[in-house]
Amino acid sequence: MSEELEEDTLLEFIVPEGEIGRLDAWLAAASDGFSRSRVQGLIKAGRMTINSQVCTKATEKVKAGDTIVLSIPPPVPAIPEPENIPLDIIFEDDDIVVIDKPAGIVVHPAPGHLTGTLVNALLYHCPTLAGIGGVARPGIVHRLDLDTSGVMIVAKSEKAMQVLTKEFASHQNVKKTYLALIHGKPNPLQGRIENLIGRSPYDRKKMAIVERNGKNAITNYKVISSSNGISLVECLIETGRTHQIRVHMASKGCPIVGDTTYGKSALDKSLSPIPQRQLLHAHKLELKHPITRKEMSFVSPIPNLFSQYIHQ
């Protein structure tokens, strides 16, 4: 997950002993790849705190022991173009389209993936989608990672976009169930994981369980079957944080098979065949239709790939 719309990147710095100086200059030197003018713009926009207090003065002095957090907004990609890419459509009407997303496709354009995305395919299939909820991510109310397969819903009307965005954000009337293959068995075999997930203070490209500057994340899991050191788990998530299930399973010492970011490469390499992607699947999505309010349930069958590693 993520599973929800892309969040800001939070960079945390602690000023070491013996260092002091002007805020913008210190941050430009401490951060990797950010110019002084870029840092000044972020400070002016209120995207920086010192010791949990918002600071908009680039000339502020920093001192040893100060905790500085810089919030970096996600880049805004160019307006996507329609592309004739096949879609596996589970359901469609005037207001929504439900897709069975394959692994290996990005949901919306982003740096490194400006074409060939699900949004490009959706714009070709439904030209009126352009502009619904914004030009960069038309109709998108939640996401699946590049290598996560399964059920996704997209809004086709402004009203549907408004309702779905609100309900996915509040986690009301939405039930999301995932299936995952993990290494080992979690203890206990069924449980609830609840903590804060935020950007890792050590690697801004990764998420982590944090003590502060994170968002509440809840995963209810249950082991369905186990064999040969691999378990099939069902995960019902009450929140939709970026990489939530991947981080939570890794925190139990049971990383998702094939997860190159939070997993264990030695365990993956011991499997035959060696997994080429993380084995995480959005199995079921239950919600109310945004317009009719009818209870709806959509299912994507477990991928055949999973059966290569475990027999149910």
TIVEX-306401 format. One record per residue (C-alpha): residue number from 1; x, y negated, z negated; residue in three letters. Coordinates in steps of 0.2 Angstrom, whole numbers, plus 2048, in hexadecimal, padded with zeros to 3 digits. Example, Ala and Ser with C-alpha at 12.3 -4.5 7.8 and 13.67 -1.06 7.14 Angstrom:
2
<site i="1" c1="83E" c2="816" c3="7D9" aa="Ala"/>
<site i="2" c1="844" c2="805" c3="7DC" aa="Ser"/>
***
This chain:
312
<site i="1" c1="800" c2="800" c3="800" aa="Met"/>
<site i="2" c1="802" c2="7F9" c3="802" aa="Ser"/>
<site i="3" c1="7F4" c2="7FA" c3="804" aa="Glu"/>
<site i="4" c1="7ED" c2="7E7" c3="803" aa="Glu"/>
<site i="5" c1="7F2" c2="7D8" c3="80C" aa="Leu"/>
<site i="6" c1="805" c2="7D3" c3="80B" aa="Glu"/>
<site i="7" c1="80A" c2="7CA" c3="7FB" aa="Glu"/>
<site i="8" c1="817" c2="7BD" c3="7F8" aa="Asp"/>
<site i="9" c1="828" c2="7C3" c3="7F4" aa="Thr"/>
<site i="10" c1="82E" c2="7BE" c3="7E3" aa="Leu"/>
<site i="11" c1="840" c2="7BB" c3="7E0" aa="Leu"/>
<site i="12" c1="846" c2="7B9" c3="7CE" aa="Glu"/>
<site i="13" c1="856" c2="7B2" c3="7C9" aa="Phe"/>
<site i="14" c1="85E" c2="7B0" c3="7B7" aa="Ile"/>
<site i="15" c1="86B" c2="7A2" c3="7B6" aa="Val"/>
<site i="16" c1="87B" c2="7A9" c3="7B0" aa="Pro"/>
<site i="17" c1="886" c2="7A2" c3="7A2" aa="Glu"/>
<site i="18" c1="891" c2="794" c3="7A7" aa="Gly"/>
<site i="19" c1="886" c2="78F" c3="7B6" aa="Glu"/>
<site i="20" c1="87D" c2="77E" c3="7B7" aa="Ile"/>
<site i="21" c1="877" c2="773" c3="7C5" aa="Gly"/>
<site i="22" c1="86A" c2="76C" c3="7D0" aa="Arg"/>
<site i="23" c1="85B" c2="778" c3="7D3" aa="Leu"/>
<site i="24" c1="85B" c2="778" c3="7E6" aa="Asp"/>
<site i="25" c1="86D" c2="77A" c3="7E8" aa="Ala"/>
<site i="26" c1="86F" c2="788" c3="7DB" aa="Trp"/>
<site i="27" c1="860" c2="792" c3="7E3" aa="Leu"/>
<site i="28" c1="867" c2="790" c3="7F5" aa="Ala"/>
<site i="29" c1="878" c2="797" c3="7EE" aa="Ala"/>
<site i="30" c1="870" c2="7A5" c3="7E4" aa="Ala"/>
<site i="31" c1="863" c2="7AB" c3="7F1" aa="Ser"/>
<site i="32" c1="868" c2="7B5" c3="800" aa="Asp"/>
<site i="33" c1="865" c2="7AC" c3="810" aa="Gly"/>
<site i="34" c1="85B" c2="79D" c3="80B" aa="Phe"/>
<site i="35" c1="860" c2="78C" c3="810" aa="Ser"/>
<site i="36" c1="860" c2="77D" c3="804" aa="Arg"/>
<site i="37" c1="852" c2="775" c3="80E" aa="Ser"/>
<site i="38" c1="848" c2="785" c3="80E" aa="Arg"/>
<site i="39" c1="84A" c2="786" c3="7FB" aa="Val"/>
<site i="40" c1="844" c2="774" c3="7FA" aa="Gln"/>
<site i="41" c1="835" c2="777" c3="804" aa="Gly"/>
<site i="42" c1="830" c2="786" c3="7F9" aa="Leu"/>
<site i="43" c1="833" c2="77C" c3="7E9" aa="Ile"/>
<site i="44" c1="828" c2="76D" c3="7F0" aa="Lys"/>
<site i="45" c1="81A" c2="779" c3="7F4" aa="Ala"/>
<site i="46" c1="81A" c2="77F" c3="7E2" aa="Gly"/>
<site i="47" c1="821" c2="790" c3="7E5" aa="Arg"/>
<site i="48" c1="82E" c2="790" c3="7D8" aa="Met"/>
<site i="49" c1="82E" c2="792" c3="7C5" aa="Thr"/>
<site i="50" c1="83B" c2="78F" c3="7B7" aa="Ile"/>
<site i="51" c1="837" c2="799" c3="7A8" aa="Asn"/>
<site i="52" c1="825" c2="79C" c3="7AE" aa="Ser"/>
<site i="53" c1="822" c2="789" c3="7B1" aa="Gln"/>
<site i="54" c1="81F" c2="783" c3="7C2" aa="Val"/>
<site i="55" c1="82C" c2="776" c3="7C8" aa="Cys"/>
<site i="56" c1="82A" c2="76C" c3="7D7" aa="Thr"/>
<site i="57" c1="83A" c2="761" c3="7D5" aa="Lys"/>
<site i="58" c1="849" c2="767" c3="7DF" aa="Ala"/>
<site i="59" c1="854" c2="75C" c3="7D5" aa="Thr"/>
<site i="60" c1="850" c2="765" c3="7C5" aa="Glu"/>
<site i="61" c1="85F" c2="76B" c3="7BB" aa="Lys"/>
<site i="62" c1="861" c2="77E" c3="7B7" aa="Val"/>
<site i="63" c1="86B" c2="784" c3="7A8" aa="Lys"/>
<site i="64" c1="871" c2="795" c3="7A3" aa="Ala"/>
<site i="65" c1="863" c2="7A1" c3="79E" aa="Gly"/>
<site i="66" c1="856" c2="799" c3="7A8" aa="Asp"/>
<site i="67" c1="84A" c2="7A6" c3="7B1" aa="Thr"/>
<site i="68" c1="846" c2="79F" c3="7C3" aa="Ile"/>
<site i="69" c1="839" c2="7A8" c3="7CE" aa="Val"/>
<site i="70" c1="837" c2="7A3" c3="7E0" aa="Leu"/>
<site i="71" c1="827" c2="7A8" c3="7E9" aa="Ser"/>
<site i="72" c1="82A" c2="7AB" c3="7FC" aa="Ile"/>
<site i="73" c1="81B" c2="7AC" c3="807" aa="Pro"/>
<site i="74" c1="81A" c2="7BA" c3="814" aa="Pro"/>
<site i="75" c1="81F" c2="7B4" c3="826" aa="Pro"/>
<site i="76" c1="811" c2="7AF" c3="831" aa="Val"/>
<site i="77" c1="812" c2="7B9" c3="842" aa="Pro"/>
<site i="78" c1="80D" c2="7B2" c3="853" aa="Ala"/>
<site i="79" c1="7FB" c2="7B4" c3="859" aa="Ile"/>
<site i="80" c1="7FA" c2="7C6" c3="85E" aa="Pro"/>
<site i="81" c1="7F5" c2="7CC" c3="870" aa="Glu"/>
<site i="82" c1="7E9" c2="7D9" c3="874" aa="Pro"/>
<site i="83" c1="7F1" c2="7EA" c3="879" aa="Glu"/>
<site i="84" c1="7E9" c2="7FA" c3="881" aa="Asn"/>
<site i="85" c1="7EE" c2="805" c3="872" aa="Ile"/>
<site i="86" c1="7E2" c2="814" c3="86F" aa="Pro"/>
<site i="87" c1="7D8" c2="813" c3="85E" aa="Leu"/>
<site i="88" c1="7D1" c2="822" c3="855" aa="Asp"/>
<site i="89" c1="7C0" c2="81A" c3="850" aa="Ile"/>
<site i="90" c1="7B6" c2="822" c3="842" aa="Ile"/>
<site i="91" c1="7A8" c2="816" c3="841" aa="Phe"/>
<site i="92" c1="7A3" c2="805" c3="84A" aa="Glu"/>
<site i="93" c1="795" c2="7F9" c3="84A" aa="Asp"/>
<site i="94" c1="793" c2="7E6" c3="84C" aa="Asp"/>
<site i="95" c1="79C" c2="7E2" c3="83C" aa="Asp"/>
<site i="96" c1="7A9" c2="7EF" c3="838" aa="Ile"/>
<site i="97" c1="7B4" c2="7FC" c3="841" aa="Val"/>
<site i="98" c1="7BC" c2="80A" c3="837" aa="Val"/>
<site i="99" c1="7CC" c2="811" c3="83E" aa="Ile"/>
<site i="100" c1="7D6" c2="821" c3="83A" aa="Asp"/>
<site i="101" c1="7E7" c2="819" c3="83B" aa="Lys"/>
<site i="102" c1="7F5" c2="824" c3="840" aa="Pro"/>
<site i="103" c1="806" c2="824" c3="838" aa="Ala"/>
<site i="104" c1="813" c2="81A" c3="841" aa="Gly"/>
<site i="105" c1="809" c2="80A" c3="845" aa="Ile"/>
<site i="106" c1="80A" c2="7FA" c3="83C" aa="Val"/>
<site i="107" c1="7F9" c2="7F2" c3="837" aa="Val"/>
<site i="108" c1="7FD" c2="7E0" c3="83D" aa="His"/>
<site i="109" c1="80B" c2="7D6" c3="845" aa="Pro"/>
<site i="110" c1="81A" c2="7D2" c3="83A" aa="Ala"/>
<site i="111" c1="82D" c2="7CF" c3="83D" aa="Pro"/>
<site i="112" c1="833" c2="7DF" c3="846" aa="Gly"/>
<site i="113" c1="822" c2="7E4" c3="84B" aa="His"/>
<site i="114" c1="81B" c2="7D6" c3="856" aa="Leu"/>
<site i="115" c1="812" c2="7E2" c3="862" aa="Thr"/>
<site i="116" c1="80B" c2="7F4" c3="862" aa="Gly"/>
<site i="117" c1="801" c2="7F1" c3="852" aa="Thr"/>
<site i="118" c1="7F0" c2="7F6" c3="84D" aa="Leu"/>
<site i="119" c1="7EA" c2="7E4" c3="84E" aa="Val"/>
<site i="120" c1="7F0" c2="7E3" c3="860" aa="Asn"/>
<site i="121" c1="7E6" c2="7F3" c3="864" aa="Ala"/>
<site i="122" c1="7D7" c2="7EC" c3="85B" aa="Leu"/>
<site i="123" c1="7D7" c2="7DC" c3="865" aa="Leu"/>
<site i="124" c1="7D7" c2="7E6" c3="875" aa="Tyr"/>
<site i="125" c1="7C9" c2="7F1" c3="86F" aa="His"/>
<site i="126" c1="7BF" c2="7E2" c3="868" aa="Cys"/>
<site i="127" c1="7C3" c2="7D1" c3="870" aa="Pro"/>
<site i="128" c1="7B7" c2="7C8" c3="864" aa="Thr"/>
<site i="129" c1="7C2" c2="7CD" c3="855" aa="Leu"/>
<site i="130" c1="7CE" c2="7BF" c3="859" aa="Ala"/>
<site i="131" c1="7CD" c2="7B2" c3="84B" aa="Gly"/>
<site i="132" c1="7C3" c2="7BC" c3="83F" aa="Ile"/>
<site i="133" c1="7CB" c2="7B8" c3="82F" aa="Gly"/>
<site i="134" c1="7DA" c2="7B0" c3="837" aa="Gly"/>
<site i="135" c1="7E3" c2="7B1" c3="847" aa="Val"/>
<site i="136" c1="7F2" c2="7BB" c3="841" aa="Ala"/>
<site i="137" c1="7E9" c2="7C9" c3="838" aa="Arg"/>
<site i="138" c1="7D7" c2="7C9" c3="840" aa="Pro"/>
<site i="139" c1="7CB" c2="7D4" c3="837" aa="Gly"/>
<site i="140" c1="7D8" c2="7DC" c3="82B" aa="Ile"/>
<site i="141" c1="7D2" c2="7DD" c3="819" aa="Val"/>
<site i="142" c1="7DF" c2="7EB" c3="813" aa="His"/>
<site i="143" c1="7EE" c2="7F3" c3="81A" aa="Arg"/>
<site i="144" c1="7F7" c2="804" c3="81A" aa="Leu"/>
<site i="145" c1="80A" c2="805" c3="81B" aa="Asp"/>
<site i="146" c1="812" c2="809" c3="82C" aa="Leu"/>
<site i="147" c1="814" c2="81C" c3="828" aa="Asp"/>
<site i="148" c1="803" c2="81E" c3="81E" aa="Thr"/>
<site i="149" c1="7F5" c2="825" c3="828" aa="Ser"/>
<site i="150" c1="7E2" c2="826" c3="825" aa="Gly"/>
<site i="151" c1="7D2" c2="81B" c3="823" aa="Val"/>
<site i="152" c1="7D2" c2="808" c3="826" aa="Met"/>
<site i="153" c1="7C4" c2="7FD" c3="828" aa="Ile"/>
<site i="154" c1="7C4" c2="7ED" c3="832" aa="Val"/>
<site i="155" c1="7B8" c2="7DE" c3="832" aa="Ala"/>
<site i="156" c1="7B0" c2="7D9" c3="843" aa="Lys"/>
<site i="157" c1="7A6" c2="7CA" c3="83D" aa="Ser"/>
<site i="158" c1="7AA" c2="7BC" c3="831" aa="Glu"/>
<site i="159" c1="79C" c2="7C1" c3="825" aa="Lys"/>
<site i="160" c1="7A3" c2="7D2" c3="824" aa="Ala"/>
<site i="161" c1="7B5" c2="7CB" c3="822" aa="Met"/>
<site i="162" c1="7AF" c2="7C0" c3="813" aa="Gln"/>
<site i="163" c1="7A7" c2="7CE" c3="80A" aa="Val"/>
<site i="164" c1="7B4" c2="7DB" c3="80D" aa="Leu"/>
<site i="165" c1="7C2" c2="7D0" c3="808" aa="Thr"/>
<site i="166" c1="7BA" c2="7CB" c3="7F8" aa="Lys"/>
<site i="167" c1="7B6" c2="7DD" c3="7F4" aa="Glu"/>
<site i="168" c1="7C7" c2="7E4" c3="7F8" aa="Phe"/>
<site i="169" c1="7CF" c2="7D6" c3="7EE" aa="Ala"/>
<site i="170" c1="7C4" c2="7DA" c3="7DF" aa="Ser"/>
<site i="171" c1="7C3" c2="7ED" c3="7E1" aa="His"/>
<site i="172" c1="7B0" c2="7EC" c3="7E0" aa="Gln"/>
<site i="173" c1="7A6" c2="7F9" c3="7EA" aa="Asn"/>
<site i="174" c1="7B5" c2="800" c3="7F2" aa="Val"/>
<site i="175" c1="7BD" c2="811" c3="7EE" aa="Lys"/>
<site i="176" c1="7CD" c2="816" c3="7F6" aa="Lys"/>
<site i="177" c1="7D3" c2="828" c3="7F5" aa="Thr"/>
<site i="178" c1="7E4" c2="82D" c3="7FB" aa="Tyr"/>
<site i="179" c1="7ED" c2="83E" c3="7FD" aa="Leu"/>
<site i="180" c1="800" c2="840" c3="7FB" aa="Ala"/>
<site i="181" c1="80D" c2="84D" c3="7FB" aa="Leu"/>
<site i="182" c1="819" c2="84B" c3="7ED" aa="Ile"/>
<site i="183" c1="829" c2="853" c3="7E7" aa="His"/>
<site i="184" c1="826" c2="85D" c3="7D7" aa="Gly"/>
<site i="185" c1="817" c2="85B" c3="7CB" aa="Lys"/>
<site i="186" c1="812" c2="84C" c3="7C1" aa="Pro"/>
<site i="187" c1="810" c2="84E" c3="7AE" aa="Asn"/>
<site i="188" c1="801" c2="84F" c3="7AA" aa="Pro"/>
<site i="189" c1="7FA" c2="857" c3="7BA" aa="Leu"/>
<site i="190" c1="7EC" c2="84A" c3="7B9" aa="Gln"/>
<site i="191" c1="7ED" c2="839" c3="7B3" aa="Gly"/>
<site i="192" c1="7EC" c2="826" c3="7B4" aa="Arg"/>
<site i="193" c1="7FA" c2="81A" c3="7B8" aa="Ile"/>
<site i="194" c1="7F8" c2="808" c3="7B3" aa="Glu"/>
<site i="195" c1="805" c2="7FB" c3="7B3" aa="Asn"/>
<site i="196" c1="80C" c2="7EB" c3="7BC" aa="Leu"/>
<site i="197" c1="813" c2="7EC" c3="7CD" aa="Ile"/>
<site i="198" c1="81D" c2="7DE" c3="7D5" aa="Gly"/>
<site i="199" c1="82C" c2="7DB" c3="7E0" aa="Arg"/>
<site i="200" c1="83C" c2="7E4" c3="7DA" aa="Ser"/>
<site i="201" c1="848" c2="7D7" c3="7D1" aa="Pro"/>
<site i="202" c1="856" c2="7E1" c3="7D9" aa="Tyr"/>
<site i="203" c1="850" c2="7E4" c3="7EB" aa="Asp"/>
<site i="204" c1="843" c2="7D8" c3="7F1" aa="Arg"/>
<site i="205" c1="83E" c2="7E4" c3="7FF" aa="Lys"/>
<site i="206" c1="838" c2="7F0" c3="7F2" aa="Lys"/>
<site i="207" c1="829" c2="7F0" c3="7E5" aa="Met"/>
<site i="208" c1="82C" c2="7F6" c3="7D4" aa="Ala"/>
<site i="209" c1="823" c2="7F8" c3="7C3" aa="Ile"/>
<site i="210" c1="827" c2="7E8" c3="7BA" aa="Val"/>
<site i="211" c1="824" c2="7E0" c3="7A9" aa="Glu"/>
<site i="212" c1="81F" c2="7CF" c3="7B0" aa="Arg"/>
<site i="213" c1="81C" c2="7C6" c3="7C1" aa="Asn"/>
<site i="214" c1="812" c2="7D5" c3="7C7" aa="Gly"/>
<site i="215" c1="800" c2="7DA" c3="7CA" aa="Lys"/>
<site i="216" c1="7F6" c2="7E7" c3="7C1" aa="Asn"/>
<site i="217" c1="7F6" c2="7F8" c3="7CA" aa="Ala"/>
<site i="218" c1="7EC" c2="807" c3="7C6" aa="Ile"/>
<site i="219" c1="7ED" c2="819" c3="7CE" aa="Thr"/>
<site i="220" c1="7E3" c2="828" c3="7C8" aa="Asn"/>
<site i="221" c1="7EB" c2="838" c3="7CF" aa="Tyr"/>
<site i="222" c1="7E7" c2="84A" c3="7CE" aa="Lys"/>
<site i="223" c1="7F2" c2="859" c3="7D4" aa="Val"/>
<site i="224" c1="7E8" c2="863" c3="7E1" aa="Ile"/>
<site i="225" c1="7F5" c2="871" c3="7E4" aa="Ser"/>
<site i="226" c1="807" c2="875" c3="7E3" aa="Ser"/>
<site i="227" c1="813" c2="880" c3="7EB" aa="Ser"/>
<site i="228" c1="826" c2="881" c3="7EF" aa="Asn"/>
<site i="229" c1="82A" c2="871" c3="7E4" aa="Gly"/>
<site i="230" c1="81D" c2="867" c3="7EE" aa="Ile"/>
<site i="231" c1="80C" c2="861" c3="7E7" aa="Ser"/>
<site i="232" c1="7FD" c2="85A" c3="7F0" aa="Leu"/>
<site i="233" c1="7F5" c2="84C" c3="7E6" aa="Val"/>
<site i="234" c1="7E5" c2="842" c3="7E7" aa="Glu"/>
<site i="235" c1="7E7" c2="830" c3="7E3" aa="Cys"/>
<site i="236" c1="7D8" c2="825" c3="7DF" aa="Leu"/>
<site i="237" c1="7DE" c2="813" c3="7DE" aa="Ile"/>
<site i="238" c1="7D5" c2="805" c3="7D5" aa="Glu"/>
<site i="239" c1="7E1" c2="7F8" c3="7DB" aa="Thr"/>
<site i="240" c1="7EA" c2="7F6" c3="7EC" aa="Gly"/>
<site i="241" c1="7FB" c2="7F0" c3="7E8" aa="Arg"/>
<site i="242" c1="809" c2="7F0" c3="7F5" aa="Thr"/>
<site i="243" c1="811" c2="802" c3="7F5" aa="His"/>
<site i="244" c1="807" c2="806" c3="7E5" aa="Gln"/>
<site i="245" c1="805" c2="819" c3="7E7" aa="Ile"/>
<site i="246" c1="817" c2="81B" c3="7ED" aa="Arg"/>
<site i="247" c1="81E" c2="811" c3="7DE" aa="Val"/>
<site i="248" c1="812" c2="81A" c3="7D2" aa="His"/>
<site i="249" c1="816" c2="82B" c3="7D7" aa="Met"/>
<site i="250" c1="829" c2="827" c3="7D7" aa="Ala"/>
<site i="251" c1="827" c2="821" c3="7C5" aa="Ser"/>
<site i="252" c1="821" c2="832" c3="7C0" aa="Lys"/>
<site i="253" c1="830" c2="83A" c3="7C7" aa="Gly"/>
<site i="254" c1="826" c2="841" c3="7D6" aa="Cys"/>
<site i="255" c1="82A" c2="836" c3="7E5" aa="Pro"/>
<site i="256" c1="820" c2="838" c3="7F5" aa="Ile"/>
<site i="257" c1="827" c2="844" c3="802" aa="Val"/>
<site i="258" c1="830" c2="83B" c3="80F" aa="Gly"/>
<site i="259" c1="830" c2="82A" c3="807" aa="Asp"/>
<site i="260" c1="841" c2="822" c3="80B" aa="Thr"/>
<site i="261" c1="83E" c2="813" c3="800" aa="Thr"/>
<site i="262" c1="839" c2="81A" c3="7EF" aa="Tyr"/>
<site i="263" c1="83D" c2="82D" c3="7F3" aa="Gly"/>
<site i="264" c1="84B" c2="838" c3="7F1" aa="Lys"/>
<site i="265" c1="854" c2="83C" c3="801" aa="Ser"/>
<site i="266" c1="85C" c2="84C" c3="7FA" aa="Ala"/>
<site i="267" c1="84C" c2="854" c3="7F6" aa="Leu"/>
<site i="268" c1="845" c2="84F" c3="808" aa="Asp"/>
<site i="269" c1="854" c2="856" c3="810" aa="Lys"/>
<site i="270" c1="851" c2="867" c3="807" aa="Ser"/>
<site i="271" c1="841" c2="869" c3="810" aa="Leu"/>
<site i="272" c1="83E" c2="871" c3="821" aa="Ser"/>
<site i="273" c1="83A" c2="868" c3="82C" aa="Pro"/>
<site i="274" c1="841" c2="858" c3="824" aa="Ile"/>
<site i="275" c1="832" c2="84C" c3="823" aa="Pro"/>
<site i="276" c1="833" c2="83D" c3="82F" aa="Gln"/>
<site i="277" c1="827" c2="832" c3="825" aa="Arg"/>
<site i="278" c1="81F" c2="830" c3="814" aa="Gln"/>
<site i="279" c1="811" c2="83D" c3="812" aa="Leu"/>
<site i="280" c1="804" c2="831" c3="80B" aa="Leu"/>
<site i="281" c1="7F2" c2="831" c3="813" aa="His"/>
<site i="282" c1="7E3" c2="826" c3="810" aa="Ala"/>
<site i="283" c1="7D7" c2="834" c3="80F" aa="His"/>
<site i="284" c1="7C6" c2="82C" c3="80A" aa="Lys"/>
<site i="285" c1="7BF" c2="81A" c3="80A" aa="Leu"/>
<site i="286" c1="7AE" c2="817" c3="801" aa="Glu"/>
<site i="287" c1="7A6" c2="806" c3="801" aa="Leu"/>
<site i="288" c1="796" c2="7FC" c3="804" aa="Lys"/>
<site i="289" c1="793" c2="7F6" c3="816" aa="His"/>
<site i="290" c1="797" c2="7E3" c3="815" aa="Pro"/>
<site i="291" c1="786" c2="7DF" c3="81D" aa="Ile"/>
<site i="292" c1="779" c2="7EC" c3="81A" aa="Thr"/>
<site i="293" c1="781" c2="7F1" c3="809" aa="Arg"/>
<site i="294" c1="77E" c2="803" c3="80D" aa="Lys"/>
<site i="295" c1="789" c2="810" c3="804" aa="Glu"/>
<site i="296" c1="796" c2="816" c3="811" aa="Met"/>
<site i="297" c1="7A4" c2="823" c3="810" aa="Ser"/>
<site i="298" c1="7B1" c2="827" c3="81D" aa="Phe"/>
<site i="299" c1="7BE" c2="835" c3="81D" aa="Val"/>
<site i="300" c1="7CE" c2="839" c3="826" aa="Ser"/>
<site i="301" c1="7D2" c2="84B" c3="825" aa="Pro"/>
<site i="302" c1="7E3" c2="850" c3="81D" aa="Ile"/>
<site i="303" c1="7F1" c2="84F" c3="82B" aa="Pro"/>
<site i="304" c1="7F7" c2="860" c3="832" aa="Asn"/>
<site i="305" c1="808" c2="85A" c3="82E" aa="Leu"/>
<site i="306" c1="805" c2="85D" c3="81B" aa="Phe"/>
<site i="307" c1="802" c2="86F" c3="81E" aa="Ser"/>
<site i="308" c1="814" c2="872" c3="823" aa="Gln"/>
<site i="309" c1="819" c2="86F" c3="811" aa="Tyr"/>
<site i="310" c1="80B" c2="875" c3="806" aa="Ile"/>
<site i="311" c1="7FD" c2="882" c3="807" aa="His"/>
<site i="312" c1="7ED" c2="87D" c3="7FF" aa="Gln"/>
***
